[in-house]
């Protein structure tokens, strides 16, 4: 693998399969049954110049679970970039302080520019409407685990990606990642003007996958294995776009009615979060809470072992994990959430 994780593009299936295997080995640590200190003394620099809760805290927790410590920076206002500092200068300075860096930035390509100035591992935590590679990896890890539980295989699966497919960077990375595997059927449903970029579709089709584009969820999805829905990225809209999308219909909302009427009893529901839970929001409906098909919280939990795997691989300590384990000493609840199954 590259010393950085900036995009799905340079990854091979061997790279991805290796990360899936390492993530599986991280499960006892991520689930707070065992402790390791393989990154004791290492420092992670978290540079988040765009709002984040889950991704930032997930990376923090993953690094700390490996025994490292974290330095956090959030927002432009409190950074030297507000004083006009270049990405190059920021990169070189932070590289002198940290052993790994996670960066989120509102401009596409900015994280790659930052990484070009350093040999310290850099992970793209999201660059505007570009990519979010660690999210795609944890999403694939989730699909792999859910399919294993249900006795399904990825080859030939039917996967629906819906919502904002133009600015939703998570789906850009995920569909590229899925394209590394045996042919499957991928259906894309989005409001007009928010379609998946054509060059991404062309890449997936060139690898033998069947891609269909639709403008409505009012279809038969009885053979659907996964529905992955994304929030409309209104923060990336121009004023003119905001006006034109003000009345987006609820036809693009995924909820219990859609799942019961158009899907099947084993359709897995995923979302990168956050979802807009306010009444009338055109997003994943909260009426699915408690439904076993809703995998969004299992999905977020899976972010810890996968991000641990990314750190362990980039910092070359994955071979040391089993040599440095001990049981946890604190209380850990049998169930994390009230609707969760026992671990």
matplotlib code that plots the C-alpha trace (Angstrom):
import matplotlib.pyplot as plt

x = [0.0, 0.9, 2.2, -1.0, -4.7, -6.1, -8.4, -9.8, -8.2, -4.7, -6.1, -6.1, -8.4, -5.5, -4.9, -8.6, -8.9, -5.8, -7.5, -10.6, -8.6, -6.7, -10.0, -11.4, -8.4, -9.1, -12.6, -11.8, -10.0, -12.7, -15.4, -13.5, -12.7, -8.9, -6.3, -3.2, -0.4, 1.4, 1.2, 2.2, 4.1, 2.7, 0.8, -2.1, -2.8, -6.4, -6.9, -10.6, -11.3, -14.9, -17.6, -17.3, -18.4, -18.4, -15.3, -13.2, -14.1, -13.9, -10.3, -9.5, -10.9, -9.2, -5.8, -6.3, -7.4, -4.0, -2.3, -1.6, -2.5, -4.3, -3.9, -7.1, -7.7, -11.1, -12.2, -10.3, -10.9, -8.5, -5.9, -2.9, -4.6, -6.8, -3.6, -2.8, -0.6, -0.2, -1.1, 2.5, 3.7, 1.0, 1.8, 5.5, 5.0, 2.4, 4.6, 7.3, 4.8, 2.8, 3.3, 0.1, -2.3, -6.0, -7.3, -10.7, -11.0, -13.9, -11.9, -11.6, -7.9, -6.7, -5.8, -3.7, -1.9, -1.2, 0.1, 2.4, 4.6, 5.2, 6.4, 4.3, 1.1, -1.9, -5.5, -8.2, -11.1, -13.1, -12.2, -15.2, -17.3, -14.3, -13.7, -13.9, -11.9, -12.0, -15.8, -16.0, -13.7, -15.8, -19.0, -17.5, -16.5, -20.1, -21.6, -19.1, -20.2, -23.9, -23.7, -21.8, -24.5, -27.2, -25.4, -25.1, -22.2, -21.1, -20.8, -24.1, -25.5, -28.0, -27.0, -29.0, -27.2, -29.7, -29.8, -27.2, -24.9, -23.2, -21.8, -22.0, -18.3, -19.0, -20.8, -18.0, -15.5, -17.9, -18.9, -15.2, -14.4, -17.3, -16.1, -12.9, -15.1, -16.9, -19.7, -22.9, -25.9, -25.8, -28.9, -28.5, -31.5, -31.1, -33.0, -32.4, -29.2, -27.6, -26.7, -23.4, -20.6, -20.4, -16.6, -17.3, -20.1, -17.9, -15.2, -17.6, -19.2, -15.8, -15.1, -18.1, -20.8, -24.4, -25.3, -28.8, -29.9, -33.4, -35.1, -37.5, -37.6, -41.1, -39.8, -39.7, -36.6, -37.7, -34.3, -32.4, -29.5, -28.4, -29.9, -27.3, -28.9, -27.1, -28.1, -28.7, -25.5, -27.1, -24.0, -22.3, -25.2, -25.0, -27.9, -29.5, -29.3, -30.7, -33.8, -34.3, -34.0, -36.2, -39.1, -37.4, -40.2, -40.3, -40.0, -36.3, -36.8, -36.1, -38.3, -40.3, -43.1, -40.5, -38.7, -41.8, -43.6, -40.7, -37.8, -37.5, -37.0, -33.2, -32.5, -29.7, -30.2, -27.0, -26.2, -22.9, -24.5, -25.4, -29.0, -31.4, -34.0, -36.2, -39.8, -40.1, -36.4, -35.6, -33.4, -33.3, -36.5, -36.2, -39.3, -36.8, -35.2, -35.3, -35.7, -33.1, -32.5, -31.2, -27.4, -26.4, -25.2, -23.4, -21.9, -20.6, -19.2, -17.4, -15.5, -13.3, -11.8, -11.4, -9.7, -7.5, -6.6, -5.7, -3.5, -1.9, -1.1, 0.2, 2.3, 3.4, 2.5, -0.3, 2.1, 2.5, -1.2, -1.5, 1.8, 0.6, -2.9, -4.3, -7.9, -9.7, -9.9, -13.0, -16.7, -18.0, -21.8, -23.1, -25.1, -23.9, -27.3, -30.8, -31.7, -28.4, -27.9, -25.6, -22.0]
y = [0.0, 3.7, 5.4, 7.4, 6.6, 9.4, 7.6, 4.2, 4.6, 3.0, 0.2, -3.4, -6.1, -7.7, -4.4, -4.3, -8.0, -7.5, -4.6, -6.7, -9.5, -7.1, -5.4, -8.8, -9.3, -5.9, -6.8, -8.0, -4.7, -2.6, -4.3, -3.6, -7.1, -6.8, -4.1, -3.5, -0.8, -1.3, 2.4, 3.5, 6.8, 7.5, 10.7, 11.2, 14.7, 15.2, 18.2, 18.7, 21.9, 20.9, 19.8, 16.2, 14.2, 10.5, 10.4, 12.5, 10.7, 7.3, 8.0, 9.3, 6.2, 3.8, 5.3, 5.4, 1.7, 0.9, 2.7, 6.1, 9.6, 12.3, 16.0, 17.6, 20.7, 21.6, 24.4, 27.1, 29.8, 28.2, 27.2, 28.9, 28.6, 31.5, 33.5, 32.5, 29.5, 27.1, 23.5, 22.7, 24.6, 23.2, 19.7, 20.0, 21.5, 18.9, 16.1, 17.3, 16.8, 13.7, 10.1, 10.0, 12.6, 12.5, 15.5, 16.7, 19.7, 21.3, 21.5, 18.4, 17.5, 19.4, 16.4, 15.0, 18.3, 18.2, 14.6, 15.5, 17.5, 14.7, 11.1, 10.8, 8.7, 10.9, 9.6, 11.4, 12.0, 13.6, 16.3, 18.2, 16.3, 14.1, 10.9, 9.4, 6.2, 5.0, 5.3, 3.1, 0.5, 0.3, 0.2, -2.8, -4.4, -4.0, -5.5, -8.4, -9.1, -8.7, -11.0, -13.6, -13.4, -13.9, -16.5, -14.2, -13.6, -10.3, -11.7, -11.0, -8.9, -6.1, -2.8, 0.4, 3.7, 6.6, 10.3, 12.8, 10.9, 14.0, 15.6, 12.5, 11.6, 8.4, 6.8, 7.9, 5.9, 3.0, 2.3, 2.4, -0.1, -2.4, -2.4, -4.3, -7.3, -9.9, -8.4, -7.2, -5.2, -1.5, 0.7, 4.5, 6.6, 10.4, 13.6, 15.2, 17.1, 15.0, 12.0, 10.0, 11.6, 9.9, 9.1, 7.1, 5.1, 4.5, 3.0, 0.6, -0.5, -1.1, -3.7, -5.7, -4.5, -3.8, -0.2, 1.2, 4.8, 5.7, 8.9, 7.4, 4.8, 3.7, 0.5, -3.2, -3.9, -7.3, -8.8, -5.9, -6.9, -3.5, 0.0, 2.7, 6.1, 9.5, 12.9, 15.7, 17.7, 21.1, 22.7, 22.2, 23.9, 27.3, 29.7, 28.9, 25.1, 25.5, 27.2, 24.5, 21.6, 23.2, 21.1, 17.7, 15.2, 12.5, 9.9, 9.8, 9.1, 5.5, 4.3, 1.4, 1.8, 1.7, -1.3, -3.3, -2.6, -2.7, -4.6, -7.9, -9.2, -9.4, -6.1, -4.3, -0.6, 1.5, 5.2, 7.0, 9.4, 11.9, 11.4, 14.4, 13.2, 16.3, 15.9, 16.2, 15.6, 13.8, 11.2, 7.9, 7.8, 7.2, 4.9, 2.1, 2.4, -1.1, -2.9, -5.6, -4.7, -1.2, -1.7, 2.0, 1.5, -1.8, 0.2, 3.0, 0.4, -1.2, 2.0, 1.4, -2.0, -0.8, 2.4, 0.5, -1.8, 1.3, 2.7, -0.7, -1.2, 2.2, 2.3, -1.4, -2.9, -5.3, -8.3, -7.2, -7.1, -10.7, -10.4, -7.4, -8.2, -8.3, -8.4, -5.1, -4.1, -1.8, -2.4, -3.0, -3.3, -6.5, -4.3, -0.9, 0.4, -0.4, -2.1, -4.0, -7.7, -9.0, -9.1]
z = [0.0, -0.4, 2.8, 2.7, 2.3, 0.2, -2.3, -3.2, -6.7, -5.9, -3.8, -5.2, -4.1, -2.3, -0.3, 0.6, 1.6, 3.8, 5.6, 6.1, 7.7, 10.0, 11.0, 12.0, 14.2, 15.8, 16.9, 20.5, 21.1, 19.4, 21.5, 24.7, 25.6, 25.2, 25.3, 23.2, 23.5, 20.1, 19.4, 22.8, 22.4, 18.9, 18.3, 15.9, 14.5, 13.7, 11.4, 10.7, 8.8, 8.2, 10.7, 11.9, 14.9, 14.1, 11.8, 14.1, 17.3, 15.5, 14.4, 17.9, 19.5, 17.0, 17.6, 21.4, 21.4, 19.9, 22.7, 21.0, 21.9, 19.9, 19.2, 17.8, 15.7, 14.4, 12.2, 10.2, 12.8, 15.2, 12.7, 11.2, 7.8, 9.0, 8.9, 5.3, 6.0, 3.0, 3.0, 2.4, 5.5, 7.6, 6.4, 7.2, 10.6, 11.7, 10.4, 12.9, 15.7, 14.7, 13.6, 11.6, 10.4, 9.6, 7.6, 6.5, 4.3, 2.3, -0.9, -3.2, -3.7, -0.7, 1.4, -1.5, -1.8, 2.0, 1.8, -1.1, 1.4, 3.9, 4.4, 7.6, 6.8, 5.9, 5.9, 3.9, 6.3, 3.5, 1.0, 0.0, -2.6, -3.4, -1.4, 2.0, 1.7, 5.3, 5.3, 2.2, 3.8, 7.0, 4.8, 2.9, 6.1, 7.4, 4.2, 4.5, 8.1, 7.4, 4.4, 6.4, 9.1, 6.4, 4.4, 1.3, -1.1, -2.5, -6.1, -7.9, -5.0, -5.8, -4.1, -4.2, -3.6, -3.2, -2.1, -3.1, -5.4, -6.8, -3.7, -1.4, -1.2, 0.7, -2.2, -4.6, -2.6, -1.9, -5.5, -6.5, -3.8, -4.8, -8.4, -7.3, -6.6, -8.8, -10.9, -9.1, -9.8, -8.6, -8.9, -8.5, -7.5, -6.9, -7.4, -10.8, -10.8, -8.0, -10.1, -9.7, -11.7, -15.2, -14.9, -11.8, -13.4, -16.5, -14.3, -12.5, -15.8, -17.4, -14.7, -15.6, -13.2, -14.2, -13.3, -13.6, -13.0, -11.9, -10.8, -8.2, -5.5, -6.6, -8.2, -7.3, -5.1, -3.9, -4.7, -3.0, -0.7, 0.5, 0.4, 1.2, 1.5, 1.9, 3.2, 0.7, 1.0, 1.1, 2.5, -0.9, -2.8, -4.4, -3.5, -6.8, -6.2, -2.7, -4.1, -6.8, -4.3, -1.6, -2.6, -3.1, -2.6, 0.0, -2.8, -1.9, 1.8, 3.0, 5.8, 7.0, 4.4, 1.5, 3.1, 3.8, 0.5, -2.0, -0.4, 1.5, 5.0, 4.6, 2.9, 4.8, 5.4, 5.7, 6.0, 6.6, 9.1, 10.2, 9.1, 9.3, 11.8, 11.7, 10.5, 6.8, 6.1, 2.9, 4.6, 6.3, 8.5, 12.2, 12.0, 11.2, 14.7, 16.3, 12.9, 12.7, 9.0, 10.1, 10.2, 10.7, 14.3, 13.6, 10.7, 13.0, 15.5, 12.6, 12.0, 15.0, 14.0, 10.3, 11.3, 13.7, 10.8, 8.7, 11.4, 12.1, 8.4, 7.6, 10.8, 10.2, 13.5, 12.5, 13.1, 16.7, 17.7, 19.1, 21.0, 23.0, 24.3, 27.8, 29.1, 29.9, 33.6, 33.5, 33.3, 29.7, 29.2, 27.5, 25.2, 24.0, 22.8, 24.0, 20.8, 20.3, 20.5, 23.3, 22.3]

ax = plt.figure().add_subplot(projection="3d")
ax.plot(x, y, z, "-o")
ax.set_aspect("equal")
plt.show()
